[in-house]
Amino acid sequence: MASSSISLKRREQPTTRDGDQLIVTPLGAGSEVGRSCVYMSFRGKNILFDCGIHPAYSGMAALPYFDEIDPSTIDVLLITHFHIDHAASLPYFLEKTTFNGRVFMTHATKAIYKLLLTDYVKVSKVSVEDMLFDEQDINKSMDKIEVIDFHQTVEVNGIKFWCYTAGHVLGAAMFMVDIAGVRILYTGDYSREEDRHLRAAELPQFSPDICIIESTSGVQLHQSRHIREKRFTDVIHSTVAQGGRVLIPAFALGRAQELLLILDEYWANHPDLNNIPIYYASPLAKKCMAVYQTYILSMNDRIRNQFANSNPFVFKHISPLNSIDDFSDVGPCVVMATPGGLQSGLSRQLFDSWCSDKKNACIIPGYMVEGTLAKTIINEPKEVTLMNGLTAPLNMQVHYISFSAHADYAQTSTFLKELMPPNIILVHGEANEMMRLKQKLFTEFPDGNTRIMTPKNCESVEMYFNSEKLAKTIGRLAEKTPDVGDSVSGILVKKGFTYQIMAPDELHVFSQLSTATVTQRITIPFAGAFGVIKHRLEKIFESVESSTDEESGLPALIVHERVTVKQESEKHISLQWSSDPISDMVSDSIVALVLNISREVPKIVVEEEDVVKSEEENGKKVEKVIYALLVSLFGDVKLGENGKLVIRVDGNVAQLDKESGEVESEHSGLKERVRVAFERIRSAVKPIPLSASS
Amino acid sequence: MGTSVQVTPLCGVYNENPLSYLVSVDGFNFLIDCGWNDLFDTSLLEALSRVASTIDAVLLSHPDTLHLGALPYAMKQLGLSAPVYATEPVHRLGLLTMYDQFLSRKQVSDFDLFTLDDIDNAFQNVIRLTYSQNYHLPGKGEGIVIAPHVAGHMLGGSIWRITKDGEDVIYAVDYNHRKERHLNGTVLQSFVRPAVLITDAYHALYTNQTARQQRDKEFLDTISKHLEVGGNVLLPVDTAGRVLELLLILEQHWSQRGFSFPIYFLTYVSSSTIDYVKSFLEWMSDSISKSFETSRDNAFLLRHVTLLINKTDLDNAPPGPKVVLASMGSLEAGFARDIFVEWANDPRNLVLFTETGQFGTLARMLQSAPPPKFVKVTMSKRVPLAGEELIAYEEEQNRLKREEALRASLVKEEETKASHGSDDNSSEPMVIDTKTTRDVVGSHGPAYKDILIDGFVPPSSSVAPMFPFFDNACEWDEFGEVINPDDYVIKDEDMDRGAMHTGGDVDGRLDEATASLMLDTRPSKVISNELIVTVSCSLVKMDYEGRSDGRSIKSMIAHVSPLKLVLVHAIAEATEHLKQHCLNNICPHVYAPQIEETVDVTSDLCAYKVQLSEKLMSNVIFKKLGDSEVAWVDSEVGKTESDMRSLQPMAGAASPHKPVLVGDLKIADFKQFLSSKGVQVEFAGGGALRCGEYVTLRKVGPTGQKGGASGPQQILIEGPLCEDYYKIRDYLYSQFYLL
């Protein structure tokens, strides 16, 4: 039974190559911005990064291409941050697909995720059929989402992962995944610049094998942070000093908090401005303030140290504004309002009433989507159309000051140069920008050891990692370090992607598994003389030893060094042995023998002269059996010349020498198979050697 | 081949003294915990003082005095200079605990073992880790990975895992497997078979822990009973550890019942404590973070608890029954001691202890059974100097000032330059000329308060070997130093530097009262008088220690089943009891070293690494068993191109091996399995299982706590020759894998 674990149906060599193939497929955000979702598969483990929707589409069209994958095979889903284009299809994916893996995001992301999506469901004006999910789905999804802290290492089904600070927004993370020693970094949206409250994206301490990186900013370069902050505060200061009003249309979360911090600090430093009110008008932002006030630990040292004195997110000069009705427009003021695109709502209402006065100013603080009013006024048209359909002159000053928190080209290239990943996959970028970035990065890594890929949605990138499987031999087996040619036999235990080899009796020491021995005791009715059994057994088995039972003093026989046969009483004998396949077989044959004794009168005939003959007969029988078994395995088996067996499979021929077991064939696969098959057949038809009980 | 590991206790073995252990892993010396008691007994630190300079890293497990109290003193006086690792809450709350200790002590004695500056310096360079963060040690510790994991005893409390070459050394003291309101239970059980486990036997003899619900009920009933008859309730608590759980229980109960009795939380740092705790939600229990995620409801927005930072506020509070949680739990110092003395003689009042007091303290004395009727208490108070003493003091001061002025004028220019130029590397510990300070303290207790003011805005003129005297130039009013706000304005252009500015300043927030105490430069002295306090109030002790009880400790250790076990921190009987228990049931290598006795727990495990060749692996078929997969391999050693040993398939036929049955049979599970297959099955006497009419099956041999720990299972199946026998045997085989 030595080789019971090695089946005859052995797998062919090339199949193992599949195990080394790593596939990365963007299901969204491949050469586009929006609906981030990247699928990755390696060694039978499947991971999905992010689960966003495309803000420009609605309904199913906005989803990533989930059809490309089988959601039930995904082990882990990792969400980098709370933005709609990274997290909003999560309720759909969790509640409406067969996905049953585990989902992770950071604490802050989870807290804001719920608020943001609830708000998103409320404001998105789509028909009921187009609704991908409702509030209930969001609430249900909350129970399935698990949280992970920065740097905390989590292991799921052998997949190890942890996350680094990504900058960008509160709670944004970059995920590093380690599968069997191959490391993949997914940056999500990141920024390498520290701002007022967020840390810069960390540089991971290990270089990844693959870096899946965002390319939103392409080859652009950002203005220095101090310059743009100064521009920002200067515009505001001069406008309010002249009695004007400042409107800042902004998205509720992310940059808005940064701008509020800037304003609050500026006001604190300029006591002359203290009588000028600052409002932020976003119910969502107001709700999220509690989150910002709590997850201080995810922010930078500056905030953490300020927190030692007072919570910097408890603003001293800024007050919330619920609706335009609560707002008395009496003099200079600064209002930050949603939506950022000036499509409708409070920011638009204020814009309409302020746009014709040239004392007023409007600051557009970031990237604006094509087609919105905010994008239009950046080009400073003479006139604008108001919400009520009338046109009005655009006299207010319009300033575009980008506070984008995406890495620019300088940041991206230094980040990649520090990490030096051999494979770079660009995602989350507009196709043309991405190509330009790719070209420019090529010039940065001229040595040719770096592959840069820009897959489109559903286009797979395949890579091969020839990962070595390393095992640790421990315990008794390792007492002596073996030399080449020595044999090592033991139990191989695989847990996750770690292997250990140990002696079977130490299994319970080094692993949580345990071994067992099963002792069997069976009683058989037998009324004859015990001596008869002994005689019959000796006929069949190589070794039968007599002994006496220590307790009862009754005679006992030890058959084949395995099975003890005892005379229990006049009418019964008992068999006792410890389970294993050979002992079971020996015991079975003893049982059969005993039962037959009682049935038929034993014929005690001396058959000495037949020994030679029967051996010959046996030999013939064995050959027949071997032939039959080979036919059942290979089909076409013929007796060839000089006693060799000729085996034909799919046009390949192998010649088998029955005596030596040698096989000749041009096809190495067939040769190997025939050799092994023959070896096993031979060991099966041979009598059981005593040594097997070692 | 194994990693060499030595453990040397420095304090806290065979007794309940503070914890402090030296663990050396391949020559890299970890000091794990650095505790002190509430009496600040320097004799406890003798062992530490001998090794302090050889320490390479300090790991802190819990934010209380017993686990980190000696850190400032060791850094200042004993030459400990290694980097300190702790979780964020342990760092923050530990800092506040030390502030509270210092201020409480200062109030009643000329405490000079360490100063607030020393505390700041000690905590300034703590490297903060999150739970399960695998931190690779740099430099000398190359190859060692440390990671804190949830301990469940206090907020941020950690069990530490030190890993080198795949071998784990786990330090787990004061863990709690039970989930509480604000904390998750420990994850200790997720570590299986570490090379070494260092754990405490503190609760080994402590059993019959009451169920949480019942305990909470008794707790609240006792409190409300006393409140309703008009009594006051005092809970002596720690500064920032277990008190959080008590606050939550009270808060929750008060809102459910709509009680109007006020609750006061009185420590020198109570408001900062709660402010910080509010931002530590990541570290708390799942239910707390869940409630915040769904409703943004921060559990530590306490509506019924008033945070107080000085005793006067409590005295000014409206009269009537109230609950006061005050530090220190030992009643040796702090507000709790004052309040106890005031309230002890009213039988309506209740002093409710929530944990066992430290050995040799007033709290411990009061917890003895039967409780003492009278206790002798030395009450000390700091009073301003008056009359002749004041005049003498001022003369001395003037003399000193003249001397200082003389010296200062010589170095002033240099000083100023240094203090302005190096503001942003204030991380360097400030060196105060301790000798001068001591002299002053010797003659006039509080004279060195001036120094403290400087300590609060560390000028980092640390390079100067002298006391920085530029405070002479400062203007003073009744609030202290006159400050010019412009000095603190962070200019736009050096905002980044500004961040670092504040970065260096980890003083943390001190409450105004604290600050006023700091800034209080009025000369004062400590006066003491002995009182006999009649204890007529009720004394009750309940277990809110948040530690696993004896039974859980045993099953936890059995589950973890370390290869070697080191027991610390418990009285001799408990240590001995647990040692015997573990020797008999869990593992043969149990050590309980004495102080400064080094035990070598290097694992005698042999191991070597081999590569598994593709050829071999393609022939191996794994069988899945729980988390792991198993297979038998017969292989031959070869070499890879990179000269690494690799396992190749055997060239010849493998020699047969004894078959192994792998699996863990649970009789009860098997019974269910059999009945699901339609076999009539029932338990017979003696743990035997009667299957069908004739066949019985039983486990024989020693049964350990868990099948895994005590060797292979022995299963006996017997019966007469019949069909059933073979059927049941087949079912039994189906529970195992045959390799």
Boltz contact constraints between the chains, C-beta under 6 A:
constraints:
  - contact:
      token1: [A, 1]
      token2: [B, 659]
      max_distance: 6.0
  - contact:
      token1: [A, 2]
      token2: [B, 654]
      max_distance: 6.0
  - contact:
      token1: [A, 2]
      token2: [B, 656]
      max_distance: 6.0
  - contact:
      token1: [A, 2]
      token2: [B, 657]
      max_distance: 6.0
  - contact:
      token1: [A, 5]
      token2: [B, 621]
      max_distance: 6.0
  - contact:
      token1: [A, 5]
      token2: [B, 631]
      max_distance: 6.0
  - contact:
      token1: [A, 5]
      token2: [B, 632]
      max_distance: 6.0
  - contact:
      token1: [A, 6]
      token2: [B, 619]
      max_distance: 6.0
  - contact:
      token1: [A, 7]
      token2: [B, 621]
      max_distance: 6.0
  - contact:
      token1: [A, 10]
      token2: [B, 619]
      max_distance: 6.0
  - contact:
      token1: [A, 11]
      token2: [B, 618]
      max_distance: 6.0
  - contact:
      token1: [A, 16]
      token2: [B, 614]
      max_distance: 6.0
  - contact:
      token1: [A, 16]
      token2: [B, 618]
      max_distance: 6.0
  - contact:
      token1: [A, 107]
      token2: [B, 282]
      max_distance: 6.0
  - contact:
      token1: [A, 110]
      token2: [B, 293]
      max_distance: 6.0
  - contact:
      token1: [A, 111]
      token2: [B, 293]
      max_distance: 6.0
  - contact:
      token1: [A, 149]
      token2: [B, 130]
      max_distance: 6.0
  - contact:
      token1: [A, 149]
      token2: [B, 282]
      max_distance: 6.0
  - contact:
      token1: [A, 151]
      token2: [B, 130]
      max_distance: 6.0
  - contact:
      token1: [A, 151]
      token2: [B, 133]
      max_distance: 6.0
  - contact:
      token1: [A, 152]
      token2: [B, 130]
      max_distance: 6.0
  - contact:
      token1: [A, 152]
      token2: [B, 131]
      max_distance: 6.0
  - contact:
      token1: [A, 152]
      token2: [B, 132]
      max_distance: 6.0
  - contact:
      token1: [A, 152]
      token2: [B, 133]
      max_distance: 6.0
  - contact:
      token1: [A, 153]
      token2: [B, 132]
      max_distance: 6.0
  - contact:
      token1: [A, 153]
      token2: [B, 134]
      max_distance: 6.0
  - contact:
      token1: [A, 269]
      token2: [B, 489]
      max_distance: 6.0
  - contact:
      token1: [A, 290]
      token2: [B, 296]
      max_distance: 6.0
  - contact:
      token1: [A, 294]
      token2: [B, 279]
      max_distance: 6.0
  - contact:
      token1: [A, 294]
      token2: [B, 281]
      max_distance: 6.0
  - contact:
      token1: [A, 296]
      token2: [B, 279]
      max_distance: 6.0
  - contact:
      token1: [A, 297]
      token2: [B, 88]
      max_distance: 6.0
  - contact:
      token1: [A, 301]
      token2: [B, 503]
      max_distance: 6.0
  - contact:
      token1: [A, 302]
      token2: [B, 499]
      max_distance: 6.0
  - contact:
      token1: [A, 305]
      token2: [B, 502]
      max_distance: 6.0
  - contact:
      token1: [A, 305]
      token2: [B, 503]
      max_distance: 6.0
  - contact:
      token1: [A, 308]
      token2: [B, 508]
      max_distance: 6.0
  - contact:
      token1: [A, 308]
      token2: [B, 509]
      max_distance: 6.0
  - contact:
      token1: [A, 309]
      token2: [B, 509]
      max_distance: 6.0
  - contact:
      token1: [A, 468]
      token2: [B, 611]
      max_distance: 6.0
  - contact:
      token1: [A, 469]
      token2: [B, 612]
      max_distance: 6.0
  - contact:
      token1: [A, 470]
      token2: [B, 609]
      max_distance: 6.0
  - contact:
      token1: [A, 470]
      token2: [B, 611]
      max_distance: 6.0
  - contact:
      token1: [A, 471]
      token2: [B, 610]
      max_distance: 6.0
  - contact:
      token1: [A, 471]
      token2: [B, 612]
      max_distance: 6.0
  - contact:
      token1: [A, 472]
      token2: [B, 607]
      max_distance: 6.0
  - contact:
      token1: [A, 472]
      token2: [B, 609]
      max_distance: 6.0
  - contact:
      token1: [A, 473]
      token2: [B, 608]
      max_distance: 6.0
  - contact:
      token1: [A, 473]
      token2: [B, 610]
      max_distance: 6.0
  - contact:
      token1: [A, 474]
      token2: [B, 607]
      max_distance: 6.0
  - contact:
      token1: [A, 478]
      token2: [B, 606]
      max_distance: 6.0
  - contact:
      token1: [A, 478]
      token2: [B, 607]
      max_distance: 6.0
  - contact:
      token1: [A, 478]
      token2: [B, 608]
      max_distance: 6.0
  - contact:
      token1: [A, 479]
      token2: [B, 606]
      max_distance: 6.0
  - contact:
      token1: [A, 481]
      token2: [B, 608]
      max_distance: 6.0
  - contact:
      token1: [A, 482]
      token2: [B, 637]
      max_distance: 6.0
  - contact:
      token1: [A, 484]
      token2: [B, 637]
      max_distance: 6.0
  - contact:
      token1: [A, 484]
      token2: [B, 638]
      max_distance: 6.0
  - contact:
      token1: [A, 484]
      token2: [B, 639]
      max_distance: 6.0
  - contact:
      token1: [A, 486]
      token2: [B, 637]
      max_distance: 6.0
  - contact:
      token1: [A, 487]
      token2: [B, 636]
      max_distance: 6.0
  - contact:
      token1: [A, 488]
      token2: [B, 635]
      max_distance: 6.0
  - contact:
      token1: [A, 489]
      token2: [B, 634]
      max_distance: 6.0
  - contact:
      token1: [A, 491]
      token2: [B, 630]
      max_distance: 6.0
  - contact:
      token1: [A, 491]
      token2: [B, 632]
      max_distance: 6.0
  - contact:
      token1: [A, 492]
      token2: [B, 631]
      max_distance: 6.0
  - contact:
      token1: [A, 492]
      token2: [B, 633]
      max_distance: 6.0
  - contact:
      token1: [A, 493]
      token2: [B, 628]
      max_distance: 6.0
  - contact:
      token1: [A, 493]
      token2: [B, 630]
      max_distance: 6.0
  - contact:
      token1: [A, 494]
      token2: [B, 622]
      max_distance: 6.0
  - contact:
      token1: [A, 494]
      token2: [B, 629]
      max_distance: 6.0
  - contact:
      token1: [A, 495]
      token2: [B, 627]
      max_distance: 6.0
  - contact:
      token1: [A, 495]
      token2: [B, 628]
      max_distance: 6.0
  - contact:
      token1: [A, 504]
      token2: [B, 660]
      max_distance: 6.0
  - contact:
      token1: [A, 508]
      token2: [B, 708]
      max_distance: 6.0
  - contact:
      token1: [A, 512]
      token2: [B, 192]
      max_distance: 6.0
  - contact:
      token1: [A, 512]
      token2: [B, 708]
      max_distance: 6.0
  - contact:
      token1: [A, 513]
      token2: [B, 662]
      max_distance: 6.0
  - contact:
      token1: [A, 514]
      token2: [B, 664]
      max_distance: 6.0
  - contact:
      token1: [A, 514]
      token2: [B, 707]
      max_distance: 6.0
  - contact:
      token1: [A, 514]
      token2: [B, 708]
      max_distance: 6.0
  - contact:
      token1: [A, 515]
      token2: [B, 660]
      max_distance: 6.0
  - contact:
      token1: [A, 515]
      token2: [B, 662]
      max_distance: 6.0
  - contact:
      token1: [A, 515]
      token2: [B, 712]
      max_distance: 6.0
  - contact:
      token1: [A, 516]
      token2: [B, 661]
      max_distance: 6.0
  - contact:
      token1: [A, 516]
      token2: [B, 712]
      max_distance: 6.0
  - contact:
      token1: [A, 516]
      token2: [B, 713]
      max_distance: 6.0
  - contact:
      token1: [A, 516]
      token2: [B, 715]
      max_distance: 6.0
  - contact:
      token1: [A, 517]
      token2: [B, 712]
      max_distance: 6.0
  - contact:
      token1: [A, 517]
      token2: [B, 714]
      max_distance: 6.0
  - contact:
      token1: [A, 518]
      token2: [B, 715]
      max_distance: 6.0
  - contact:
      token1: [A, 519]
      token2: [B, 716]
      max_distance: 6.0
  - contact:
      token1: [A, 520]
      token2: [B, 717]
      max_distance: 6.0
  - contact:
      token1: [A, 521]
      token2: [B, 718]
      max_distance: 6.0
  - contact:
      token1: [A, 522]
      token2: [B, 721]
      max_distance: 6.0
  - contact:
      token1: [A, 523]
      token2: [B, 720]
      max_distance: 6.0
  - contact:
      token1: [A, 524]
      token2: [B, 721]
      max_distance: 6.0
  - contact:
      token1: [A, 580]
      token2: [B, 659]
      max_distance: 6.0
  - contact:
      token1: [A, 679]
      token2: [B, 653]
      max_distance: 6.0
  - contact:
      token1: [A, 692]
      token2: [B, 656]
      max_distance: 6.0
